[in-house]
């Protein structure tokens, strides 16, 4: 449990399941309560490395290991400027050397190795490639923009769905309580037979369960559907003006007696000693009569087959 504890107050998630860990640029995590206490004035020093930090730079720690969180943050900041792609180099060797240099920079910053010289190298690169960096930032493809928007849209949809489920559960709970109170009042003050009252309420509850839910609105009043649609253009589906497809049933030479049809399976007594399918098996697509027909076909197939005589010289 030590891995899940705040390094300052030693509070663990076992003691406080709602514990929220925050992390800053230094990569050392603190719980939300310690951040509020230490950075009450908006700025302060990290309890571990004494680096000056600001309160508004703290964010929720996504990974349990603070070192992983630090490396991810450093990698994101470094790749924001080191954004060259393979087509920007003359050959694959130069591109691989560039990637190796980037990984070395990330490794040094993540492990506090030669930090001063590494930061100088980053600043020099940014100074020498300022125009190229800005050009590559604006070269983000349309597909990547659409992917980000789709992910964001899915996130909003999931959050809305969670809220909708909570509201539905709350409404259902209120309805159950109201129905129970109405039943108690009816049993206490009505002169009708209690059994009839219970049957009436049970029938009403059954009808409410079977009632289909109202259809959800998916369009604005103007007819435009909710959500942003992809701007990708697709080629039209080619159409063929030739003859329409004609189904031809498959004729299988069984080389044996013709098995009974589906209608004759039950009337012919073929299923008298076969267990009928259960409700769960029927829901999965299994039916006993189909299995019986298949077994009969396999047993009768090839019964008329005669081996051709072999003539030897």
C-alpha positions as CSV (number, residue, x, y, z in Angstrom):
1,X,0.0,0.0,0.0
2,X,3.0,2.3,0.3
3,X,2.9,2.9,-3.5
4,X,-0.5,4.5,-3.2
5,X,0.4,6.8,-0.3
6,X,1.0,10.6,-0.3
7,X,4.7,11.1,0.4
8,X,4.0,13.9,2.8
9,X,1.0,13.0,5.0
10,X,1.3,9.2,4.3
11,X,-2.4,8.9,3.6
12,X,-3.2,5.8,1.5
13,X,-6.1,4.9,-0.7
14,X,-6.8,2.1,1.7
15,X,-7.5,4.7,4.4
16,X,-9.2,7.2,2.0
17,X,-10.6,5.6,-1.2
18,X,-11.4,9.0,-2.7
19,X,-7.7,10.1,-2.3
20,X,-6.8,12.2,-5.4
21,X,-3.1,12.5,-6.2
22,X,-1.8,15.6,-8.0
23,X,1.6,16.1,-9.8
24,X,3.5,19.1,-11.1
25,X,6.4,19.6,-13.5
26,X,8.9,18.1,-11.1
27,X,7.1,14.7,-11.2
28,X,6.7,14.3,-7.4
29,X,3.1,13.6,-6.4
30,X,1.1,15.1,-3.5
31,X,-2.4,14.5,-2.4
32,X,-5.0,17.2,-3.0
33,X,-5.2,18.2,0.7
34,X,-1.4,18.7,0.9
35,X,-1.4,20.8,-2.2
36,X,-4.1,23.0,-0.8
37,X,-2.2,23.4,2.4
38,X,1.4,23.9,1.1
39,X,0.4,26.1,-1.9
40,X,-2.2,28.2,-0.1
41,X,-0.6,31.4,-1.4
42,X,-0.4,30.1,-5.0
43,X,3.2,29.1,-5.0
44,X,5.7,27.1,-2.9
45,X,8.4,24.5,-3.0
46,X,8.2,20.8,-3.7
47,X,8.7,18.9,-0.4
48,X,11.1,16.4,-2.1
49,X,13.3,18.4,-4.6
50,X,12.6,22.0,-3.3
51,X,11.9,23.2,-6.8
52,X,9.7,26.3,-6.9
53,X,6.2,25.4,-8.1
54,X,2.9,27.1,-8.7
55,X,-0.5,25.9,-7.5
56,X,-2.2,26.2,-10.9
57,X,0.4,23.9,-12.6
58,X,-0.8,20.9,-10.5
59,X,-2.9,18.4,-12.4
60,X,-4.4,15.0,-11.6
61,X,-1.9,12.2,-11.5
62,X,-2.9,9.7,-14.2
63,X,-0.3,7.0,-13.4
64,X,0.3,5.4,-10.0
65,X,4.1,5.7,-10.5
66,X,5.0,9.4,-10.3
67,X,8.2,8.8,-12.4
68,X,6.0,7.5,-15.3
69,X,3.9,10.6,-14.9
70,X,7.0,12.8,-15.1
71,X,8.3,11.1,-18.2
72,X,5.0,11.3,-20.0
73,X,4.8,15.1,-19.2
74,X,8.4,15.6,-20.4
75,X,7.9,13.6,-23.5
76,X,4.8,15.6,-24.4
77,X,6.6,18.9,-23.9
78,X,9.7,17.8,-25.9
79,X,7.8,16.3,-28.8
80,X,5.8,19.6,-29.1
81,X,9.0,21.2,-30.5
82,X,10.9,18.1,-31.8
83,X,8.1,17.5,-34.3
84,X,9.9,16.5,-37.4
85,X,8.7,13.5,-39.4
86,X,10.5,11.0,-41.6
87,X,9.7,12.9,-44.8
88,X,11.7,15.8,-43.5
89,X,15.0,13.9,-43.7
90,X,17.1,12.9,-46.7
91,X,17.3,9.3,-45.6
92,X,16.2,6.8,-42.9
93,X,19.6,7.0,-41.1
94,X,19.3,10.7,-40.5
95,X,15.7,10.2,-39.2
96,X,16.9,7.4,-36.8
97,X,19.7,9.6,-35.5
98,X,17.2,12.4,-34.9
99,X,14.9,10.0,-32.9
100,X,17.8,8.8,-30.9
101,X,18.7,12.3,-30.0
102,X,15.2,13.0,-28.9
103,X,15.0,9.9,-26.7
104,X,18.4,10.9,-25.1
105,X,17.0,14.3,-24.2
106,X,13.8,12.8,-22.7
107,X,15.9,10.3,-20.7
108,X,18.2,13.0,-19.3
109,X,15.3,15.2,-18.2
110,X,13.3,12.3,-16.8
111,X,16.3,11.1,-14.7
112,X,17.8,14.5,-13.9
113,X,21.0,13.8,-15.8
114,X,22.9,16.8,-17.2
115,X,19.7,18.9,-17.0
116,X,21.4,22.3,-17.7
117,X,23.2,21.2,-20.9
118,X,20.1,19.4,-22.1
119,X,17.9,22.4,-21.6
120,X,20.5,24.5,-23.4
121,X,20.4,22.0,-26.3
122,X,16.6,22.3,-26.4
123,X,16.7,26.1,-26.5
124,X,19.3,26.1,-29.2
125,X,17.2,23.7,-31.3
126,X,14.1,25.9,-30.9
127,X,16.1,29.0,-31.8
128,X,17.6,27.4,-35.0
129,X,14.3,25.7,-36.1
130,X,11.7,28.2,-35.0
131,X,10.0,28.6,-38.4
132,X,10.2,24.8,-39.1
133,X,8.6,24.1,-35.7
134,X,5.7,26.4,-36.3
135,X,5.2,25.0,-39.8
136,X,5.0,21.4,-38.5
137,X,2.6,22.4,-35.7
138,X,0.3,23.7,-38.4
139,X,0.8,20.6,-40.5
140,X,-1.4,18.5,-38.3
141,X,-3.5,16.4,-40.7
142,X,-7.2,16.6,-41.0
143,X,-7.5,13.0,-39.9
144,X,-5.8,13.8,-36.6
145,X,-8.1,16.7,-36.0
146,X,-11.2,14.6,-36.7
147,X,-9.9,11.8,-34.5
148,X,-9.4,14.3,-31.6
149,X,-12.9,15.6,-32.2
150,X,-14.4,12.1,-32.3
151,X,-12.7,11.2,-29.0
152,X,-13.9,14.4,-27.4
153,X,-17.4,13.8,-28.8
154,X,-17.4,10.2,-27.4
155,X,-16.3,11.5,-24.1
156,X,-19.2,13.9,-23.9
157,X,-21.6,11.2,-25.1
158,X,-20.4,8.9,-22.3
159,X,-20.7,11.6,-19.7
160,X,-24.2,12.4,-20.8
161,X,-25.2,8.8,-20.8
162,X,-23.9,8.4,-17.2
163,X,-26.0,11.3,-16.1
164,X,-29.0,9.9,-18.0
165,X,-28.6,6.5,-16.3
166,X,-28.4,8.2,-12.9
167,X,-31.5,10.2,-13.6
168,X,-33.4,7.1,-14.8
169,X,-32.4,5.2,-11.7
170,X,-33.5,8.1,-9.5
171,X,-36.8,8.4,-11.3
172,X,-37.4,4.6,-11.1
173,X,-36.6,4.7,-7.3
174,X,-39.1,7.5,-6.8
175,X,-41.7,5.6,-8.8
176,X,-41.2,2.5,-6.7
177,X,-41.6,4.5,-3.5
178,X,-44.7,6.2,-4.8
179,X,-46.2,2.9,-5.9
180,X,-45.5,1.3,-2.6
181,X,-47.1,4.2,-0.7
182,X,-50.1,4.1,-3.0
183,X,-50.5,0.3,-2.4
184,X,-50.3,0.8,1.4
185,X,-52.9,3.6,1.3
186,X,-55.2,1.4,-0.9
187,X,-54.8,-1.6,1.5
188,X,-55.5,0.6,4.6
189,X,-58.5,2.7,3.4
190,X,-60.2,0.7,0.6
191,X,-63.0,-1.8,1.2
192,X,-61.9,-3.9,-1.8
193,X,-60.5,-7.4,-1.3
194,X,-56.8,-7.2,-0.6
195,X,-56.0,-9.9,-3.2
196,X,-57.7,-7.9,-5.9
197,X,-55.8,-4.8,-4.9
198,X,-52.5,-6.7,-5.0
199,X,-53.4,-8.2,-8.4
200,X,-54.3,-4.8,-9.8
201,X,-51.0,-3.2,-8.7
202,X,-49.0,-6.2,-10.0
203,X,-50.7,-5.8,-13.4
204,X,-49.9,-2.1,-13.5
205,X,-46.3,-2.7,-12.6
206,X,-46.1,-5.4,-15.4
207,X,-47.5,-3.0,-17.9
208,X,-45.0,-0.3,-17.0
209,X,-42.2,-2.7,-17.4
210,X,-43.4,-3.9,-20.9
211,X,-44.1,-0.4,-22.1
212,X,-41.5,0.7,-24.6
213,X,-39.3,3.6,-23.7
214,X,-39.9,6.9,-25.5
215,X,-37.8,7.4,-28.6
216,X,-34.9,9.8,-28.0
217,X,-34.6,12.9,-30.1
218,X,-31.5,12.7,-32.3
219,X,-32.1,15.8,-34.5
220,X,-32.5,19.5,-34.1
221,X,-35.6,21.3,-35.2
222,X,-33.8,22.2,-38.4
223,X,-33.3,18.5,-39.2
224,X,-29.6,18.4,-38.5
225,X,-28.5,15.4,-36.5
226,X,-26.7,15.8,-33.2
227,X,-22.9,15.6,-33.2
228,X,-20.4,16.7,-35.8
229,X,-20.1,14.4,-38.8
230,X,-16.8,13.6,-40.4
231,X,-15.8,15.8,-43.3
232,X,-14.2,12.9,-45.2
233,X,-15.5,12.5,-48.7
234,X,-16.2,9.0,-50.0
235,X,-16.5,7.9,-53.6
236,X,-20.0,7.0,-54.7
237,X,-20.9,3.4,-54.7
238,X,-20.8,2.1,-58.3
239,X,-24.1,0.9,-59.7
240,X,-24.6,-1.9,-62.1
241,X,-27.5,-1.8,-64.6
242,X,-27.2,-5.5,-65.4
243,X,-29.7,-8.2,-64.5
244,X,-30.8,-8.6,-60.8
245,X,-29.5,-11.5,-58.8
246,X,-31.5,-14.7,-59.1
247,X,-31.3,-17.2,-56.2
248,X,-30.6,-20.8,-57.3
249,X,-31.1,-23.4,-54.5
250,X,-28.2,-25.7,-53.9
251,X,-28.8,-29.3,-54.8
252,X,-26.8,-31.7,-52.8
253,X,-26.5,-35.3,-54.0
254,X,-26.9,-37.3,-50.7
255,X,-26.2,-40.6,-52.4
256,X,-28.6,-42.2,-49.9
257,X,-32.3,-42.0,-48.7
258,X,-34.0,-38.6,-48.6
259,X,-34.2,-37.5,-45.0
260,X,-37.5,-36.4,-43.6
261,X,-38.6,-32.8,-44.0
262,X,-38.9,-30.3,-41.1
263,X,-42.6,-30.8,-41.0
264,X,-42.3,-34.6,-40.7
265,X,-39.7,-34.6,-37.9
266,X,-42.2,-34.1,-35.1
267,X,-45.1,-36.1,-36.7
268,X,-42.8,-39.0,-37.6
269,X,-41.7,-39.6,-34.0
270,X,-38.0,-38.8,-34.7
271,X,-37.9,-36.5,-31.6
272,X,-39.6,-38.7,-29.1
273,X,-36.3,-39.6,-27.3
274,X,-34.5,-36.3,-27.9
275,X,-34.3,-33.6,-25.2
276,X,-36.0,-30.4,-26.2
277,X,-33.9,-27.2,-26.2
278,X,-34.0,-24.9,-23.2
279,X,-35.0,-21.3,-23.3
280,X,-31.3,-20.2,-23.0
281,X,-30.3,-22.6,-25.9
282,X,-33.1,-21.2,-28.0
283,X,-31.9,-17.7,-27.4
284,X,-28.5,-18.7,-28.6
285,X,-29.9,-20.0,-31.9
286,X,-30.0,-23.7,-31.1
287,X,-33.1,-25.7,-32.0
288,X,-33.6,-29.4,-31.5
289,X,-35.4,-30.1,-34.8
290,X,-32.5,-28.6,-36.8
291,X,-30.0,-30.7,-34.9
292,X,-32.1,-33.8,-35.5
293,X,-32.4,-33.2,-39.2
294,X,-28.6,-32.7,-39.4
295,X,-28.0,-36.0,-37.6
296,X,-30.4,-37.9,-39.9
297,X,-28.7,-36.4,-43.0
298,X,-25.3,-37.5,-41.8
299,X,-26.6,-41.0,-41.0
300,X,-28.3,-41.5,-44.4
301,X,-25.7,-39.8,-46.6
302,X,-23.7,-42.2,-48.7
303,X,-25.8,-45.4,-48.0
304,X,-26.3,-46.0,-51.7
305,X,-22.7,-45.5,-52.5
306,X,-21.2,-48.5,-54.3
307,X,-17.5,-49.0,-54.7
308,X,-16.5,-49.2,-58.4
309,X,-14.8,-52.5,-59.2
310,X,-11.1,-52.2,-60.0
311,X,-10.0,-54.0,-63.1
312,X,-6.5,-55.4,-63.0
313,X,-4.6,-56.5,-66.0
